[in-house]
Amino acid sequence: MWSAIGTFLTCHQGSSKWPLVRRVRSLIKLGEWATVYSNGVIKLDVRLTMKMEDQSLLLVTYSGKFLLNETGLAKGQAGELIASEDCYFITNPLIRTQSESYGWFNSTVLVGKMVSLQPVNENDKPLYVTNDVYQVAP
């Protein structure tokens, strides 16, 4: 059974729904690594710390796989927005915290699917990736 957690923008916990990104005050540290395999698959390794509005700290790590199809490859080379149908981009976020407010993340299994990705471009559009993140329920 799957329940939506959102795009790291809107989170769902049971019947509650709230925008997570509005509660993020800053990204303290961010690191991204990628291993490119000979078949074009990119293995992701991302780590970041988020400081929330209540000063809680959330450590987010995720691994995943990313593979562009021909359309996605062309869009990426042109600096155009890449949509979910242009690639395979699945992640497994792990969120840890000592915060009581966000403690439910510590025992939650998540799966993410990319919604959109803005790659490097000549138009100075900001780089970003949005993901739909789902809680795997027992």
C-alpha positions in Angstrom: 0.0 0.0 0.0 1.3 3.5 -0.9 0.4 6.8 0.6 1.6 10.1 -0.9 4.2 12.1 1.0 4.4 14.7 -1.7 7.1 16.4 -3.7 9.2 17.1 -0.7 6.8 20.0 -0.9 3.6 18.5 0.6 3.7 15.7 3.1 1.0 13.3 4.1 1.0 11.5 7.4 -2.2 9.6 8.0 -5.0 12.1 7.3 -2.8 15.2 8.0 -1.4 17.1 5.1 1.1 20.0 5.3 3.6 21.6 3.1 7.1 20.5 4.2 9.0 23.1 2.1 7.3 26.0 3.9 8.7 24.6 7.1 12.2 24.5 5.8 14.2 27.5 6.8 17.5 26.6 5.4 19.6 23.8 3.8 22.7 23.6 6.1 24.8 21.2 4.0 24.2 19.5 0.7 26.3 16.9 -1.1 25.6 15.1 -4.3 27.5 12.3 -5.9 26.8 10.3 -9.1 28.3 7.1 -10.5 27.7 6.7 -14.2 27.6 3.1 -15.5 28.5 2.1 -19.0 24.9 1.5 -19.9 24.0 5.1 -19.1 22.4 4.5 -15.7 23.4 7.1 -13.1 23.5 5.9 -9.4 22.6 8.8 -7.1 24.0 9.5 -3.7 22.6 12.7 -2.1 22.9 14.0 1.5 21.5 17.2 3.0 20.5 18.7 6.3 17.4 20.8 6.6 16.7 23.2 9.4 13.0 23.5 9.9 11.0 26.6 11.2 11.0 25.2 14.7 14.8 24.8 14.5 14.5 21.0 14.2 17.2 19.4 12.0 16.4 16.7 9.5 19.2 14.6 7.9 18.0 13.5 4.4 20.0 10.9 2.5 18.9 9.2 -0.7 20.2 6.8 -3.3 18.5 6.0 -6.5 18.8 5.3 -10.2 18.5 7.8 -13.0 18.3 7.0 -16.8 17.3 9.4 -19.5 15.4 8.2 -22.6 16.2 9.9 -26.0 13.8 12.7 -25.4 15.2 13.4 -21.9 18.7 13.3 -23.2 17.9 15.8 -25.9 16.1 18.1 -23.4 19.0 17.8 -20.9 21.6 18.7 -23.6 19.4 21.7 -24.6 18.9 22.8 -20.9 15.2 22.3 -21.1 12.9 21.1 -18.3 12.9 17.3 -18.1 9.6 15.6 -17.1 9.0 12.2 -15.6 8.1 10.7 -18.9 11.6 11.6 -20.2 13.5 9.4 -17.8 13.5 6.7 -15.1 14.4 8.5 -11.8 13.5 6.6 -8.7 14.9 7.3 -5.2 14.8 5.8 -1.7 14.9 8.8 0.7 15.9 8.2 4.4 15.1 10.9 6.9 16.5 10.9 10.4 15.9 13.4 13.2 15.9 13.8 16.9 12.9 16.1 16.7 9.7 14.9 18.2 7.7 16.9 15.6 9.2 15.0 12.7 10.1 11.8 14.5 7.6 9.8 12.5 10.1 10.0 9.6 12.6 7.8 11.6 10.4 4.7 11.2 9.0 5.5 7.7 10.1 3.8 4.5 9.9 6.2 1.5 10.1 5.9 -2.3 10.5 8.9 -4.5 9.8 9.4 -8.2 11.1 12.5 -10.1 8.4 14.9 -11.4 10.6 17.5 -13.0 14.2 18.4 -13.3 15.7 21.7 -14.6 19.3 21.0 -15.8 22.1 23.3 -16.4 21.0 25.9 -19.0 22.1 29.0 -20.8 19.1 31.0 -19.7 20.1 31.2 -16.0 17.1 29.2 -14.9 17.7 27.9 -11.4 18.6 24.2 -11.2 16.2 22.0 -9.3 14.5 18.7 -9.1 11.1 17.9 -7.6 10.0 14.5 -6.5 6.8 12.8 -5.5 7.7 10.9 -2.3 5.5 8.1 -1.1 5.3 6.3 2.2 5.4 2.5 2.0 2.8 1.3 4.4 2.7 -2.2 5.9 
